[in-house]
Amino acid sequence: MEYMSFVIVFLIVIASLFALAFFTKRRFGVLGLALAAGAMLANIWAADVTPFIASAGFVLVKPPLLSVVTAAITIVPAVLLLFSGPTYKAMPQRIGGALAFAVLATALLLDPLQSALVIEGVGKSVYDYMVAHKTLFVTIGLVLAVLDVFFTRTPGHSKSPSKH
């Protein structure tokens, strides 16, 4: 059963992210772009922030602290936006948006997950598949996020005639 650990963690991550987006009803576009911003920030800052956190007394061996910091920086912007912003009304949109959020977030978290877990057996096959298609998952996710933002309706303004 040890070889299943990556698959179990992988499924827990996807299910948790799906549930967060689904139950908060937040639109995928805003969340997806926040994930992209978080991934960029993690790429830029994780290596510099990790020693600072370690010097404050927070030390991890397994998983490596760098993996935890990278994952946190990646996901925090989207998690913050789960509490505010545009929402879906229809159930199919909620399901689709939550699924897209979970898949995009998981694709962006593959590297920290890989360095935090022992991957073998079935887990290795799942991981290899995700890595082989990561670019496709991220590209489709970000295109869908931009389209979702594009089609998000903003509250209308009053069309009363102006008095000049």
C-alpha positions in Angstrom: 0.0 0.0 0.0 3.0 2.3 0.4 3.3 2.8 -3.3 -0.2 4.2 -3.4 0.7 7.2 -1.2 1.2 9.6 -4.1 -2.1 8.6 -5.7 -3.9 9.1 -2.4 -2.3 12.4 -1.8 -2.9 13.4 -5.4 -6.6 12.6 -5.1 -6.9 14.3 -1.7 -5.3 17.5 -3.2 -7.7 17.4 -6.3 -10.7 16.7 -4.1 -9.9 19.5 -1.6 -9.3 22.1 -4.3 -12.4 21.1 -6.1 -14.5 21.3 -2.9 -13.0 24.7 -2.0 -14.0 26.2 -5.4 -17.3 24.4 -5.7 -18.7 25.3 -2.2 -17.5 28.9 -2.5 -19.0 29.2 -6.0 -16.2 31.4 -7.1 -15.5 31.8 -10.8 -12.6 29.9 -12.3 -11.2 32.8 -14.2 -10.2 34.9 -11.2 -9.0 31.8 -9.3 -7.0 30.5 -12.3 -5.3 33.8 -12.9 -4.5 33.9 -9.2 -2.9 30.5 -9.4 -0.8 31.7 -12.3 0.3 34.7 -10.3 1.1 32.5 -7.3 3.1 30.1 -9.5 5.1 33.0 -10.9 5.7 34.4 -7.4 6.8 31.0 -6.1 9.2 30.7 -9.0 10.7 34.1 -8.1 10.6 34.0 -4.3 10.5 30.5 -2.8 14.2 30.0 -2.8 14.8 33.4 -1.1 11.9 33.1 1.4 12.7 29.6 2.5 16.0 30.4 4.4 14.2 33.3 6.1 11.5 31.0 7.3 14.1 28.4 8.4 16.0 31.1 10.3 12.8 31.9 12.2 12.9 28.4 13.6 10.5 26.6 11.2 12.5 23.6 10.0 11.2 20.6 8.0 13.1 17.6 6.7 10.3 15.6 5.0 8.7 17.2 3.1 11.5 19.7 2.4 10.7 23.2 3.6 11.3 24.6 0.0 8.5 22.3 -1.3 6.1 23.6 1.4 7.0 27.2 0.8 6.6 26.8 -3.0 3.2 25.1 -2.6 2.0 27.8 -0.2 3.1 30.7 -2.3 1.5 29.1 -5.4 -1.9 28.5 -3.8 -2.3 31.4 -1.3 -3.4 34.1 -3.9 -6.2 31.8 -5.1 -7.2 30.8 -1.6 -7.5 34.5 -0.6 -9.7 35.1 -3.6 -12.0 32.2 -2.6 -13.5 34.6 0.0 -14.4 37.4 -2.5 -15.2 38.0 -6.1 -17.6 36.9 -8.8 -19.5 33.7 -8.4 -21.3 31.1 -10.5 -25.1 30.7 -10.3 -25.7 27.5 -12.3 -24.6 24.1 -11.1 -22.9 23.0 -14.4 -20.7 26.1 -14.3 -19.8 25.5 -10.6 -18.8 22.0 -11.4 -16.8 22.9 -14.5 -15.1 25.8 -12.8 -14.2 23.8 -9.7 -12.8 21.0 -11.8 -10.8 23.4 -13.9 -9.4 25.0 -10.8 -8.5 21.7 -9.2 -6.7 20.4 -12.3 -4.8 23.7 -12.9 -3.8 23.9 -9.3 -2.6 20.3 -9.2 -0.6 20.8 -12.4 1.1 23.8 -10.9 1.8 21.9 -7.7 3.4 18.9 -9.4 7.0 19.9 -8.6 6.4 20.6 -4.9 4.4 17.4 -4.6 7.2 15.4 -6.3 9.9 16.6 -4.0 7.7 16.1 -0.9 6.6 12.5 -1.6 8.1 9.2 -2.6 6.6 8.3 -6.0 6.6 4.7 -7.1 4.4 2.0 -8.6 1.0 3.3 -9.7 1.8 6.7 -8.3 4.8 7.0 -10.7 2.5 6.3 -13.7 0.1 8.9 -12.6 2.8 11.4 -11.9 4.6 10.7 -15.2 1.3 11.2 -17.1 0.7 14.5 -15.4 4.2 15.7 -16.0 4.1 14.7 -19.7 0.8 16.7 -20.1 1.5 19.5 -17.6 2.1 22.1 -20.3 -1.2 21.2 -22.0 -3.1 21.3 -18.6 -1.7 24.7 -17.7 -2.2 26.2 -21.2 -5.8 25.0 -21.4 -6.4 26.1 -17.8 -5.1 29.6 -18.3 -6.9 30.1 -21.7 -10.1 29.0 -20.0 -9.4 31.4 -17.1 -8.9 34.3 -19.4 -12.1 33.4 -21.3 -14.0 33.1 -18.0 -12.9 36.6 -16.9 -13.7 37.9 -20.3 -17.3 36.6 -20.1 -17.8 37.6 -16.4 -20.5 40.3 -16.2 -19.8 43.2 -14.0 -22.6 45.1 -12.2 -24.2 47.6 -14.6 -24.0 51.3 -14.0 -27.1 53.5 -13.8 -28.0 54.9 -17.2 -29.7 58.0 -15.9 -29.2 61.0 -18.1 -26.4 63.2 -16.8 -27.2 66.8 -15.9 -24.7 69.2 -17.5 
